[in-house]
């Protein structure tokens, strides 16, 4: 389609006429194509085998020599005695680290949570202990971090593996990078406090003590979480804050080595892993469905961009990091020694690194181990999914300039006297500003409301937080309904075009940073705004109300709820699937509440921009569509178009008087 | 200092004897050579071995600089002497180091050195240092097989006060200016046997006899710290410095991992176990050849020796007694020349890793602040745990591609007495900041300085661009009154009056282009411009007017043409 000559020849007028007449079915068709395309990507035919791109890693070339399973179980026994006594545990860890011969340091931190999910206290404080193994041959310019959180979730066995590996690593002299063994408490906030101090970035809200000892630039982080003495598979979690992923090479090193040690690994919650975990057993599901499931699961965890595992805060600082979670204790479970040996191999590979990991992909999805979908493959479907917005925007542009389908068809018949005049584009600034500004202000209001609520009520619970936000949303939704204005058609079309193109740009921009978030927005945002109509254009009242209803059903708060329900029923590991719609809803609301609190807190602590983006970008984008759908378009224009010979100037002059 | 100067007395006697001996030939100035090894346990159970091979030659440095004046070099390495003479060097210091000296645990180093290579030299007053320096750098990199030729004007510095001459001062006017000084450091330089072998060639006895026998590269590099040093200085031959000669001191410091035994609380080492070589003789050219072992380095841990030392003594250092046992190799080997020395073995009892030493009074550590590719910062912590105010010099050297902002310099606790800042010039000169600080007693001072990362031209990146770039170790220089944590054999050595501490070098990543990308980008951009830009540009800039109706549609034309063709065919 040659855009430039779209309106110059009769042929292209015909094309434009076709575009305007058939834009909706065409758009929906392209959208469906995009969905199918996306669904096909996990199949092996459409993606690539993964490989180690960084030659320096030399994965698996060295003989893994760690055999001390006795020390793992000894440490685990000692650790089990502490139970919930975190302070006692930290003191014991300090002693153990120094017995091993590491330089031991600790950091105190305290934080006040702006919102809490449950009955816990809003102020958190704790202590992180870390031991530094100094590499004899290097000058502490580079380091690797081996972290294991301690706290809410029991990580006794993770700590045991870490300690015995520390002891083993200490006896070796091949290290070229310092290794920091980090034990944090208090979940992600402890990690956040530590890494922020390490990087010298103070974060408001976290009062982190100074770090007495340091090492050089951190090259990679492996975070270990194991809660059973035997594991069935290693679940590798990669999603970082704001959807940042570690380099694919790091993931490959871990999956490859655990494979070599006989431990199946699953990227995140790969279907193989889920199956062996025993929660879901759907043998009827085909192989490609498993892969689709894995990718969906990856995307579901990447999209929010919240720190969901201990490694996530590191990625914010451009440090490649992954979490290895040992899962399962079934009959086929392997002893921890195998995982420890895989970790030994991984650290030795990382020790070989001469440069930062940079060769392989940073944007990828892995449908199964050994395969990955690169960014070049998963971007085109997004283009198809966004096509309706593009087509509709283009049509609105033509409509705004007085293009009429009937006239185009008439002129197509060869009668030059029927030539219609397109007036030059006039921007209805009042109308556009009247749409953009209130929507943005509504977004800012949503951003501020929780703070206002916090003045009255601290700490914020999920209910209060949701209520404050819902109040703001409802206000923004009802105002246009009651103050519905009548606007000239040309102005309406131009404003609509503007809002659609804005939405398109927004979704593309988000996709550049967090593809998964963009995809989850694309599921709900474009179609309703494309399909909604004001009254008196192509539909009258019923069409308008239906469009409004569709828009409302796809509004960001409800979309979030649907996504949470979907996540909870299909992907979450801790809940068995249920077909009862009530249970699904209750579960979804629970997830949404926890997610809201997490998003709000992470905005403060981890600089996760999900909450502000939803408030100030996604919500206004939707609200603009809503305002347009609530407007009434002047009839005059319609009558003229019915005649097919109206003066285009009339609407333009009206516009100026507006 | 209330130290018992037993070894000093011994040394003096030997020097005296040596000097009064009639010379073998006229015109050749006296040379004396001594070798010493000092072993001690460090607080974390590691064993440090410090070798010191020093040659003193009573030829005046100014005479020395003219090759015509010296015909016989004797035991002084000629290759070095020629370099020194040719480039009019007054004083030369070169260290090649692997690993970082951990001052917090190990105490002050005997021969302070930053990780990588460090070279600094004072030129003779009449020399043109600007011209001589590149030549000297090249000559030294040839002499020791080091990659020193990476030093250029953008990595050479002239610190005002931090690096004053160590040896005798030859002329008074040079003491106020650093015009004759050049300093350079390469934090990334790796040290290996290719540097070590040429270094051993400078020893009078090489590795054939004396302490050099212990040198086996594999064991010397399989350790936690390894530092080679070469120091050439003018040297006062008498107390009043009436007579000046030259001194070449070749040093080697090695820190071995803790020699653990099956019983974790017992550490045991012998020369054989550490160096994998026996010691069988003393260097016949040396007037003194000793091995000294400090027997109570770690508090509460007693050390026993397998062999009776030739001499024992106690040095009192800052109120703490340090027992030292000296083994004189000459007297041990004199009687039984053919028999190897009985292997010296040292064991310690009741040792544990977690005995943490009292930390030295002065500590420095520096780290990088900030992530990302734009702003960054240097943060330095200087701890003074002495009960009195300490004055230190702080030297920071930053490559030009980090755009330093001096106004962001903030110093807490310490007082800045004076400041000397040389701003960088792109590709020609690096930033240098020298501060004279007064550290209050029992305090930790924080210095911070911000920089922005510059974009390098894509050809200026090294082959491993993603490794990052190094910032030299910051240097803290001070004059110590007492030295409780010194590792050195001779606490009264004049080098120790000046203490240097080096911080860790920093590895900073710069924004790097995707080097494989230009081709893709060119293709992509051309395509985008050809397809998308033209159409969009037309659409957005053209004013559209009613055009005359086209005569025929393309489709109908094509159809007609096909129809015509088919007609022709049918015809």
Interface residues (C-beta under 8 A of the other chain):
Chain A: X2 X3 X4 X5 X6 X7 X8 X9 X10 X11 X95 X98 X99 X100 X101 X103 X134 X135 X136 X137 X138 X139 X140 X141 X142 X173 X198 X199 X200 X201 X214 X216 X217 X316 X317 X318 X319 X354 X355 X356 X358 X411 X414 X416 X419 X420 X421 X422 X424
Chain B: X44 X45 X98 X99 X100 X102 X105 X115 X116 X187 X222 X223 X224 X225 X255 X257 X258 X352 X353 X354 X356 X365 X367 X368 X369 X370 X371 X372 X377 X379 X464 X465 X466 X467 X468 X470 X504 X505 X506 X507 X508 X509 X512 X534 X535 X536 X538 X539 X542 X543 X544 X546 X547 X548 X549 X550 X553 X554 X555
